[in-house]
Amino acid sequence: MSKESWSAIKGSGVGSIIGLVFGVATLDTIGFDRISLFEGILLAGCSVFGGVLFGALIGVTGAFRKEPARAAKETEPALGAPRVA
């Protein structure tokens, strides 16, 4: 398994936990007595799904990777700068 896919899996796991907590907090704010069981499950499921997507996106971009970022070479010119021979 590649490092990017493993980072996406870890990120989606963290995102699902955050989404579940957010969904339960939203249900608590609305009030459990004002909402039906189906609506509560749907709201919590949607927040978990959003957390999984967001966590996977953050994980793929490198938030959960352990490898250091590459440093730019000193000999490369900046973008748009003319090359000097």
Sequence and secondary structure as in RCSB ss.txt:
>XXXX:A:sequence
MSKESWSAIKGSGVGSIIGLVFGVATLDTIGFDRISLFEGILLAGCSVFGGVLFGALIGVTGAFRKEPARAAKET
EPALGAPRVA
>XXXX:A:secstr
  HHHHHHHHHHHHHHHHHHHHHHHHHHHH GGGS HHHHHHHHHHHHHHHHHHHHHHHHHTTT  S      TT
S  TT     
